[in-house]
Amino acid sequence: MSEQLPIQFSDAAANRVKELIEEEENSNLKLRVYVTGGGCSGFQYGFTFDEKTNPGDLEIEKNGVTMVVDPMSIQYLIDGVVDYTEGLEGARFFVNNPNATTTCGCGASFSV
């Protein structure tokens, strides 16, 4: 029986992270997902590549890559899914977050 993780990492997101890491030729890179204050709805999502993890970080491995979330951000992301899409508006990582009561038009910021 597998333990339910507090946040999920979609196949699309994991596969895109894998492609980007291969382009950078640095297998130590991990996708760091975080929440900061700001944006038009109060909080905003951030995505960056990081080589290190910090004490308390949650690490989720999928398809050979790792997503990292700090303990302060995870409380806003519980039951969410980090995903990736390519469409007319461009390509982007995003969070499908059931905790967000309001989101902005672009989906980059939210309120709880």
Secondary structure per residue as TSV (DSSP state, phi and psi in degrees):
chain	resnum	aa	ss	phi	psi
A	1	M	-	360.0	127.6
A	2	S	-	-91.2	147.0
A	3	E	-	-78.4	135.2
A	4	Q	-	-72.3	124.2
A	5	L	-	-81.9	149.6
A	6	P	S	-70.4	-18.0
A	7	I	E	-145.7	144.8
A	8	Q	E	-105.4	158.2
A	9	F	E	-125.3	107.7
A	10	S	-	-67.4	158.8
A	11	D	H	-60.3	-41.3
A	12	A	H	-60.6	-43.8
A	13	A	H	-67.2	-45.3
A	14	A	H	-62.5	-41.5
A	15	N	H	-66.1	-38.6
A	16	R	H	-68.7	-40.3
A	17	V	H	-59.1	-43.5
A	18	K	H	-59.7	-44.1
A	19	E	H	-61.2	-45.0
A	20	L	H	-65.9	-39.0
A	21	I	H	-65.1	-41.1
A	22	E	H	-63.4	-38.4
A	23	E	H	-63.0	-37.8
A	24	E	H	-78.6	-14.7
A	25	E	T	55.3	42.8
A	26	N	-	-138.1	95.9
A	27	S	T	-70.4	-6.6
A	28	N	T	-83.3	-9.2
A	29	L	-	-71.9	143.0
A	30	K	E	-131.0	150.4
A	31	L	E	-82.6	118.1
A	32	R	E	-99.0	124.5
A	33	V	E	-110.1	131.9
A	34	Y	E	-145.9	164.5
A	35	V	E	-121.1	134.0
A	36	T	E	-129.8	162.2
A	37	G	E	-72.4	143.1
A	38	G	-	134.6	-169.3
A	39	G	S	77.1	174.2
A	40	C	T	-77.8	-10.6
A	41	S	T	-114.9	5.4
A	42	G	S	113.4	-42.6
A	43	F	E	-128.5	155.3
A	44	Q	E	-138.4	150.6
A	45	Y	E	-84.5	147.2
A	46	G	E	-132.1	147.3
A	47	F	E	-135.1	129.2
A	48	T	E	-150.0	164.2
A	49	F	E	-98.3	140.4
A	50	D	E	-140.5	142.7
A	51	E	S	-90.3	-17.6
A	52	K	-	-118.3	161.8
A	53	T	-	-118.5	154.3
A	54	N	-	-110.5	159.0
A	55	P	T	-55.4	133.3
A	56	G	T	90.7	-11.7
A	57	D	-	-63.6	141.1
A	58	L	E	-89.7	128.6
A	59	E	E	-113.7	128.6
A	60	I	E	-122.9	122.4
A	61	E	E	-102.8	138.0
A	62	K	E	-155.0	134.6
A	63	N	T	52.2	33.0
A	64	G	T	85.5	6.0
A	65	V	E	-126.7	164.7
A	66	T	E	-122.0	135.7
A	67	M	E	-106.9	137.4
A	68	V	E	-122.0	135.6
A	69	V	E	-132.9	131.3
A	70	D	-	-75.9	157.8
A	71	P	H	-63.6	-30.2
A	72	M	H	-70.7	-39.1
A	73	S	H	-74.3	-33.4
A	74	I	H	-59.6	-31.4
A	75	Q	H	-62.3	-26.0
A	76	Y	H	-90.9	-8.1
A	77	L	H	-113.6	3.0
A	78	I	T	-52.7	131.7
A	79	D	T	68.4	10.2
A	80	G	E	-85.1	170.7
A	81	V	E	-130.5	122.9
A	82	V	E	-83.4	124.6
A	83	D	E	-134.0	175.4
A	84	Y	E	-139.5	139.2
A	85	T	E	-139.5	151.9
A	86	E	E	-127.8	126.2
A	87	G	E	-157.0	-163.8
A	88	L	T	-61.4	-32.0
A	89	E	T	-81.9	-0.2
A	90	G	E	112.0	-172.6
A	91	A	E	-106.7	139.0
A	92	R	E	-162.1	154.1
A	93	F	E	-86.0	148.3
A	94	F	E	-152.3	167.4
A	95	V	E	-116.6	123.9
A	96	N	E	-87.6	101.3
A	97	N	-	-115.1	108.6
A	98	P	T	-70.0	-13.0
A	99	N	T	-82.6	-15.9
A	100	A	-	-74.5	120.7
A	101	T	S	-86.0	-25.9
A	102	T	E	-141.1	140.6
A	103	T	E	-130.6	155.9
A	104	C	-	-81.8	171.3
A	105	G	T	-59.0	-35.2
A	106	C	T	-85.9	-11.5
A	107	G	S	81.3	4.8
A	108	A	S	-86.4	-17.5
A	109	S	E	-130.5	162.0
A	110	F	E	-157.4	168.1
A	111	S	E	-131.3	158.0
A	112	V	-	-122.7	360.0
